[in-house]
């Protein structure tokens, strides 16, 4: 199967916690030889630092440990959440447990969000953050909590999430007001937007780093990959209506299925 086809598990659309192992260093290492990704990150952080980087007091030890890890991997960046956010290509979010054992978002640098705002979720539990996603807490809240509680250091646990976007912009912060996919549309004006995600334990501080790296694939190129096209078509056909509405695919889904 192709790399794109691997995004779509066999069977109908469902929430799943499918993970594979990787190296933390490899995930956070630069992959863009042009330097444009980091330049854009630095631009957004300079333009609106409070929008794209934040840290609660509880996040300080997590950031310090993660910055030390990055230095050990040969990644320069500095100790500030904004400076580290500008130095790395992936976004990163910092999580740790509260007094009741629930994981909360303690901070991070989120320059390329997929339609959500870091400042609105800061300090909240994962259950609260995931509450807007139809069916996610019911299906995966307990497995996610258990997995994070048992996360082993030295390994990056990788997964992918996908959606469709009407723009090849990396930064889809809601404050920018970029439009969702809507008819009329064409395969060369829609993108399969993939979040390559990594979960990495911070054993000294008891925290977790959640890394997000964005990849964009124009839909006409996806259509030329038969296995990927079939997987995307099956996912769209079987996606519950409330999930399609959340992903802002309800107005375009049938048209995309007809293309594929």
C-alpha positions in Angstrom: 0.0 0.0 0.0 1.1 3.6 -0.6 1.9 6.0 2.2 -1.3 8.0 1.6 -3.4 4.8 1.5 -2.1 3.9 5.0 -4.0 6.9 6.3 -7.2 5.1 5.8 -7.7 1.8 7.8 -9.6 -1.0 6.2 -13.3 -0.8 6.9 -15.8 2.1 7.6 -14.8 5.4 9.2 -14.3 5.2 12.9 -12.3 6.8 15.7 -9.2 4.7 16.4 -6.0 4.9 18.4 -3.7 3.2 15.9 -0.1 3.9 16.9 3.3 2.9 15.5 6.8 3.4 17.0 9.4 5.9 15.8 12.3 7.9 17.0 11.6 11.3 18.7 14.7 12.8 17.2 13.6 11.9 13.7 10.1 13.4 14.1 11.4 16.8 15.3 14.4 17.0 12.9 14.1 19.5 10.0 12.7 18.1 6.8 12.3 21.2 4.8 15.6 22.1 3.1 14.3 25.5 2.0 13.8 26.8 5.5 10.4 28.2 4.5 8.4 26.3 7.2 10.5 27.7 10.0 10.5 31.2 8.5 6.7 31.1 8.4 6.5 29.9 12.0 8.8 32.8 13.1 6.6 35.2 11.2 3.4 34.1 12.9 5.0 34.1 16.3 6.3 37.6 15.8 3.0 38.9 14.5 0.8 37.5 17.3 2.9 35.8 20.0 0.1 35.3 22.5 -2.0 33.6 19.8 0.6 31.0 18.7 2.6 30.3 21.8 1.6 30.1 25.5 2.7 28.4 28.7 1.0 28.0 32.1 3.1 27.9 35.3 2.7 24.1 35.4 4.2 23.9 31.9 7.5 25.4 32.8 9.2 22.2 33.9 7.9 20.4 30.8 9.2 23.1 28.5 12.6 23.0 30.2 12.9 19.2 29.8 11.7 19.3 26.2 14.1 22.1 25.3 16.9 20.0 26.8 15.9 17.0 24.7 15.9 19.2 21.6 19.4 20.4 22.4 20.5 16.8 22.9 19.1 16.0 19.4 21.2 18.8 17.9 18.3 21.2 17.5 19.0 24.8 18.4 16.1 26.8 19.7 16.5 28.3 23.2 14.4 27.9 26.3 11.4 30.1 25.6 8.2 28.6 24.2 8.2 31.1 21.4 11.9 30.7 20.5 11.7 27.0 20.5 8.5 27.2 18.5 10.3 29.2 15.9 13.2 26.9 15.7 11.3 23.6 15.2 9.3 22.7 12.1 6.5 20.8 14.0 4.1 22.3 16.4 4.4 21.0 19.9 1.9 20.9 22.8 2.9 20.1 26.4 0.6 18.0 28.6 0.7 16.8 32.2 -1.6 15.4 34.8 -3.5 17.4 37.4 -4.2 16.5 41.0 -7.0 14.1 39.9 -4.8 12.4 37.2 -6.4 14.0 34.2 -4.1 15.3 31.5 -4.3 19.0 30.8 -2.8 21.2 28.1 0.0 23.2 29.8 1.3 25.1 26.8 3.1 24.9 23.5 3.7 26.5 20.1 0.8 26.0 17.7 1.6 28.0 14.5 -0.3 25.7 12.1 -3.5 24.8 13.8 -6.3 23.0 11.9 -9.2 25.2 12.9 -8.7 25.6 16.6 -7.1 28.1 19.0 -4.4 27.3 21.5 -5.5 30.2 23.7 -9.0 28.8 24.1 -7.8 25.3 25.2 -4.9 26.2 27.4 -5.2 24.7 30.9 -8.1 22.5 30.0 -8.3 18.7 30.2 -8.2 16.4 27.1 -11.8 15.5 27.7 -12.7 19.1 27.4 -10.5 19.7 24.3 -11.9 16.6 22.6 -15.5 17.3 23.6 -16.2 19.1 20.4 -15.3 16.0 18.3 -18.5 13.9 17.9 -18.1 10.5 19.5 -14.4 10.8 20.3 -14.6 10.9 24.1 -17.1 8.0 24.1 -14.9 5.9 21.9 -11.4 6.8 23.1 -11.3 9.0 26.2 -10.4 6.1 28.5 -7.8 4.4 26.1 -6.1 7.8 25.6 -5.8 8.4 29.3 -4.5 5.0 29.9 -2.0 5.2 27.1 -0.6 8.5 28.1 -0.3 7.3 31.7 1.8 4.4 30.6 3.9 6.2 27.9 7.4 4.9 27.8 10.4 7.3 27.4 12.8 7.2 24.5 10.1 6.3 21.9 7.9 8.4 19.7 4.4 6.9 19.3 3.2 8.1 15.9 -0.3 8.4 14.4 -2.0 10.4 11.7 -5.2 12.5 11.4 -6.6 13.9 8.2 -9.2 16.3 6.8 -9.9 18.3 3.6 -9.0 22.0 3.2 -9.9 24.6 0.7 -6.4 26.2 1.0 -2.8 25.1 1.0 -2.2 27.5 3.9 -0.4 25.8 6.8 -2.0 28.2 9.4 -5.8 27.6 9.7 -6.3 29.5 12.9 -10.0 30.4 13.2 -9.1 34.1 13.7 -7.9 34.2 10.1 -11.4 33.4 8.8 -10.3 31.2 5.9 -13.3 29.5 4.2 -14.0 25.8 4.5 -14.4 23.5 1.5 -17.6 24.5 -0.4 -19.1 24.0 -3.8 -18.3 24.7 -6.5 -14.9 23.1 -6.2 -12.4 21.2 -8.2 -9.7 18.6 -7.3 -6.9 21.1 -8.0 -8.4 23.5 -5.4 -8.8 21.1 -2.5 -6.1 19.6 -0.3 -5.9 16.4 1.8 -4.6 17.9 5.0 -2.7 15.4 7.1 -1.5 15.9 10.7 1.4 13.6 11.4 1.4 13.4 15.2 3.9 12.1 17.7 3.6 11.5 21.5 6.8 11.5 23.5 7.2 11.0 27.2 9.0 13.5 29.4 9.9 11.3 32.4 11.6 13.8 34.6 8.7 16.3 34.6 6.0 13.6 34.2 4.8 15.3 31.1 4.1 14.4 27.5 5.0 16.2 24.3 2.4 16.1 21.5 4.1 17.0 18.2 2.1 17.9 15.0 3.6 18.1 11.6 1.4 19.2 8.7 1.5 17.7 5.2 -0.7 18.8 2.3 -1.6 16.8 -0.8 -3.6 18.3 -3.5 -6.7 16.2 -4.2 -6.0 15.7 -7.9 -2.7 14.0 -6.9 -4.5 11.8 -4.3 -6.9 10.8 -7.1 -4.0 9.4 -9.1 -3.2 7.0 -6.2 -5.8 4.2 -6.6 -5.4 2.8 -3.1 -5.5 6.2 -1.4 -8.5 7.3 -3.5 -10.4 4.2 -2.6 -9.6 4.6 1.1 -10.6 8.3 1.2 -13.8 7.5 -0.8 -14.8 4.7 1.7 -14.1 7.0 4.7 -16.2 9.8 3.3 -19.1 7.5 2.4 -19.2 5.9 5.8 -18.5 9.0 7.9 -21.4 9.8 10.2 -23.1 13.1 9.3 -22.2 14.8 12.6 -18.6 14.0 12.0 -18.7 15.3 8.4 -20.2 18.5 9.7 -17.5 18.8 12.4 -14.8 18.3 9.7 -16.6 20.8 7.5 -17.1 18.3 4.8 -20.8 18.1 4.7 -21.1 20.5 1.8 -18.4 18.9 -0.4 -18.3 15.2 0.6 -20.6 13.9 -2.1 -18.8 15.8 -4.8 -15.4 14.5 -3.6 -16.7 11.0 -3.6 -17.9 11.4 -7.2 -14.4 12.6 -8.2 -12.7 9.6 -6.6 
